[in-house]
Amino acid sequence: MIQTLLRPVESAIEIPTELDPRLVDTAGKQRQRLGRLSPAQRAVLILDRYPELRGLPNCDWERLSSGTSFSILFGETSRHFARLELAVLAGILASAGIPTQYHREIDSAIRSVLDLLQQRFGISSPQAITREVWETWGRDTDLMRTLTIRLRKYAAAVNHHVADYRERLSREDQLQIDALLLPPLPKQFRQRFVPTAEQLAAAQRQRKAKTDVISECATAILALMLARYPSMERFIRWYRQQIELIEPGELNVPAHLVYEDDELDLPRRPGPDAVSMEELRWTKRPVRLELSIWRPYEFSQRRYAEWIQNTTPGTRERERALGARSHWTESARIGIHADPHAYFVEAHATEAMPWFMGPVTEWCARLGHPPSVGRTASNGQLGLGHA
């Protein structure tokens, strides 16, 4: 048992009229105003709506999110016949540090379970759900098969989190709040009535079937990677041949070229889940890469000239373009721009590009973004200068 800590919300906390969600009648505006309130102000609204919650010890109502507060005050929870008990549960879960998203899932599952019980037995409050009600309901085997996940979440919230919260209170506090708590599932209820084992076995069979397919797919993909490496090596060899022609002046720069090849692929139809590895047959598809080989200085010179040309004289954009070119002109005397044996490849996108252009495109896209603090490339270098 732990000492009961009462944390009353300060009654002096005021809610400005222009931010009071009770003064508007649309859900959108109510959400907006709740989001602009502080956690303490939202807690005031909840305790004003449900005064019974003030006697709930060890609950930090300021930990409720804006979304949960909306549900309790104006949303589906507020219109439910067990709205007070659901509000109590929200406070207990928030105080236990349960994430908001998981609480939404639990709240939806519990409301669904309570609604089904109300439809079946005509109950008007959760306190009417007795052990006999649970037992009678549990004998509906067909219904129980559809409630496996919802009843698991109900048990997680009520039989675990709420029970743990209650266990930490004094005997006096327990007696005081028992009427505010949702009724737990009877012991062994899920083991006796919910066909969990049957569903787990079915799920396991389904996972195994998928795993078998994935294993074969992984083997096929690995084989495809190994088979495609030679195509990349052929391109590199072809590119070096072009450089050997450029160096002595046999090929003028910029050189606009077309590279063509055949690369291996796997059949798209039927898919990997419809065939076995033995039935897979390699296919070939033609690829085409249109590219231009530049010297870095000439490429940058053209880029800045186009930038300036596409701006209007006298505008701030024209001044930025001129300033950027001036800065580049000063820095172009050194580094890669001054290297007569450095070349820049400009690829022109087409539908039939070789497979390795996809990873290259993603790599180039990342070059324009500064690296996160503490992250470096595999060689320990940072930035565009090491591309």
C-alpha positions, 0 to 999 in steps of 0.5 A: 500500500502507498500513501494516498496523495490528493492533488486537487486542481487549483480552483483559482485557474480561470478559463478565458471566455474566448477559449472556453470550449463549452461556449461553442457547439461544433466539434471542430471549434471545441477541439481547437479551443481545448488544444489551446488550453493548458493541461491544468485548464483542461483538468478544471473542465473535466473535474467540473463536468465529473465532480466525482473524479475529485475523490479519486486519489493518485490521479494526475488529470493534467496528464490527459491529452487534448484528444482524450479530454475532448472525448471525455467532455464532448466526444463519444465517451461523453455520450456513453452510458458508462461515461463516468467509469470511462473518464475514471479509466482515462485518468488511471491510464494517463497517470500510469503513463499509457501512451495516448494512441494506445489509450484510444484503442483501449477506449474504443474496444471497451466501449464496444464491449460495453455496448454489446453487453447493453444490447444483450442484457439491457443494462443501464450501468456497468455495475449491472454487469455481474459474474452471471452476466459475464458467464452467460455472455461468454457461452456465445461461442460465435460472438466470442470468436469476434471479440478476441482482441477487444476482450484482450484490451479490456482485460489489459486495461481493467484487470491489469492497470485498474487492478494495479492502481486499486491495489496501491490504495488504502482499504478506505480509498478502495471502498470509496472508489469501487463504485467508479470502476469498470467491472473486471472480467471474471478470473479465467474468463478468456481462457474458458470462453474466448477461443484465443488458442484457436486464433493464435494457432491460425495466426501462427499458420498464416505467419508461417505461410508468409515467412515461407514465401518471404524466405523464398523471396529473400533468396530470389532477391539476393540471387538477383542482386548478385546477378545484377552486379555485372551490369553495374560493372559493365556501365563503369567499364563503358564510362571509363572508356568514354573518359579515355576518349575525352582526355586526348580530345577525341570526344568533346565535352560536354559529351551527350551519350546514350548507354544501352544494355540488357539487365536481368530481372525476375518475372512480375507475373505470377508473383512470388506468392504464386510460384516456387523458387524452382519455377522462377525464370530469369528475364531480360529487359533492355535498359537505356541511360541518356547522360551528359559528361561535363567538366565541373566548371562548365556545368556550374557555369551553365547552371548559374547562367540559366539561373540568372537568365530566368530571373527579372532584372532589378528583382531580389531573385536576380541579385541572389543569382548574381551574388551566388555566381560571384561567390562561385567564381571566387571558389572555382579557382580551387578544388574540383573545379580547377581539376582538369581530370574531374568530370561531372555526369548529368543523367537524363531521367527515362523510364528504362534506366538501369536499376542502379540509378534508383539508389544513385538518385536517392544518394544525390537527393540526400547530398543537398541536406545537411547531416544530422548532428553526430551522423557521418558517412561511412568514411567519417566525412561530412557534406557535399565536398566529399560526394 
